[in-house]
Amino acid sequence: MREYHPSSGIPPEVHAFNDFKCRPTPLASSACLNNEQTDRLIRLCNRCISQQEKFTFQNHKDIRDRWDTASHRITGFTKDIISVPYDGTIQVFDLHYRNLWEWASDLLRDPRLFPHMVFDAQRLSKFDGKTFVNFVDEPYTAEAFWNIQSRLPEGAKPLAFILYADKTKLSSFCTAKGYPVVARLANLPTDICNGQGIGGGYVVGWLPIVKEEKDHAGKPSWVNFKNAVWHEAFVKILSPLASKSSTGHWFECLNSIQRWFFPCILILSANYEEQCVMALTRGIKSLWPCPVCLVPHDNLLDTLKTYACRTSTQSQDILQAAWDKGTAEERDNLLKQYGLRDVQNAFWIIALTCVYSALSWDRFHFNGGLYCDHLWAELQKIISGLGRASVAQMDKNYEGFPHCISFTDSSVYEDISKMVIYAAHAIVTEDECPLGYLLLRCIRLFIEIDMYAALEVHTTDTICAGRHAVQAFSTYLQQYITKTADESDKNWNFPKLHMSVHIFDNIEAKGATCNFNMKPNEGMHGSLKDSYLMWMNFRDVAPQLGSRQAPQTFESVENTHKTDSAFSNFRVKLNEFLTNFLLSIQVPLLGGKRVRLKPNDKITKCHFLKVNYESLVDWRQHTDYLQCNPKFFGAPRFDCVFIQMTNKIIFGRLLFVFEYFDFQEMTLGNLSFCVIEPAFHPVEGLEWIVKNSKVCGACLDPSFT
């Protein structure tokens, strides 16, 4: 049975399970065609041969041109600058990000995705022969989505975002790092939302990484500064949603229905360290190390107790009270009592969002952290203590498992944990090694917790059983810690152990753990590394995500370049060029009048230009990546080009590249223009060209004669 939120006006629905049928997933992007892809290609060819459809592509250039055209239909990156004070100086950082609202609008307008979107909270139940049993799977079937919609005006719909952020190494030797922000839309089903195709994760931001300075490393003020940079950047990323989250925004969907959307941040996917940054808590050594609840530092081990959850309202009140203190020391002492930092949280600008409720338990690092670093490490010590024969037998037992398990991917410790009981139970027996046997019981309960946590559909019964497994695990682990206290100095009082308390609260609030697991997001690191290795110059990674700068008016452009005669009467010259250009391609002028752009009309400056051209050497299409950047790797770079004019080829240097969208409602879409300084000509002889003109890169040396 499917019960919709009362404000949706949709009556409950009852379905038999055999009404639901599987639908094939779309083709995955891959380098080589598999059997299914080959069959599809053959079918496409047959459709063209039978003239059911026309095949208009002639060569690879046509496909690349179509991709370039399509790229303007999705939200691109914008470069902005953030300024954060530290130690009497203003530190400046570059930020690259997409407009989150425009990105979500792209998904809402996509005819392939819109039929799958869900805008009303649902409560699902299954008849077990006696009664209806409630269950949750998708985010919109869980309590948080329902509660958010209950707070909205009648008829309004939540537009729920899932955000992830974490540093990643782009190069093998860690010389290059990235800090991507990935967004997903929780209104889409998880199989689409977590997929790698249309509707999956998008990189919507590239955060600045503050370089460590030896003079400041470890200082509380420096740590606060790094957190302030993170949140100042995130304010920019979240700002397009801020006002809309309070007042809502009317949007006409593909079915021609106007919907009143209220954006909110439903889920934040991150590891413990990143959660502390998002929540602005002081981390593992603070008095209150959990970013979600107020558990004292010394009680992290005891998962049988629950503590009050943090709230955004409470933290705002505490920060305000700290700011009212007379001295910095008094302010810091008050914040220490709650484990908070002296920084304004970026997520407070979004209504309907509590950063602490959005933070989610991370199953991906549950195996790699608690199991790998602690339980598995303890078991290895115990088996080593039993002698070489026991170690050899353990290895032999693992070798006996199916060879299809490689133990080399990101799930290596998850795979090891699932087999460890079978591999070790005959070696670590209760009679010969009581402590090892007790540890095995702990590991078995750990596996049971992970088994329940991994379920993609949860009933009230499975949630109850999962909570019981957490309590049993805590009980047996405390027994093991007590019995090994005299011979081991290991500290089991750490946050990742405590975080298991929140597993099933998160499931009730946000659905199955696959909705907030870090694995799909960290899986995107591979494609970022591939892009770094294959497409980039190994330097200045962030600017190469997208060269578009923040929009600026013609008046601003002319004022910025007022000392450069090339930009004198810039708008007037563009008016003349556009008028002649429209006439040359036989597009009628609006009202029969010449183009007259206004000083406050906006353009988007670009620092990067990709051009495709046919080589005269091998007659194949080649691509040049040209820079028009006043600060490329610390120095100006304005590349030179060949340009095919009407009756001649000229040489020149890129001076300015920009975009102007749909000028004077001519419905020409997003046009890109280049301003070229021709070689061997004075500056007054500037050439204006449309990006799609025949252009390729050229290597010109300056003349010293």
Secondary structure, DSSP 8 states (H G I E B T S, - for coil): -EEE-GGG----B---GGG-----------SS--HHHHHHHHHHHHHHHTTSS-----SHHHHHHHHHHHHTTS--EEEEEEEEEETTEEEEEEEEEE-HHHHHHHHHT-TTTGGG---S-EEEEEE-SSSEEEEE-SGGGSHHHHHHHHTS-TTEEEEEEEEEE--EE-STTSSSEE-EEEEEETTS-HHHHTSSSTTS-EEEEE-------TTTTT-HHHHHHHHHHHHHHHHHHHHHHHHHHHH-EEEE-TTS-EEEEEEEEEEEE--HHHHHHHHTB--TTSSS--SSB---GGGTT-TT----B--HHHHHHHHHHHHTSSSHHHHHHHHHTTTB-SS--GGGGSTT--HHHHB---HHHIIIIIIIIIIHHHHHHHHHHT-HHHHHHHHHHHHTS-TT--S-STTHHHHHHHHHHHHHTTTS-TTT-HHHHHHHHHHHHHHHHHHHHH-SSEEHHHHHHHHHHHHHHHHHHHHHHHHHTTT-------HHHHGGGGHHHHHHHH-SGGGT-SHHHHTHHHHHHHHHHHHS-SS-TGGGG--BB--EEHHHHHHHTTT-GGGTTHHHHHHHHHHHHHHHTT---GGG------TT-EEEEESEEEEEEE-TTTS-EEEEEEEEEEEETTEEEE-EEEEE-SS-EEEEEEEEEEEEESGGG----EEEEEEEEETTS-GGG-EEEETTSSEEEE-------
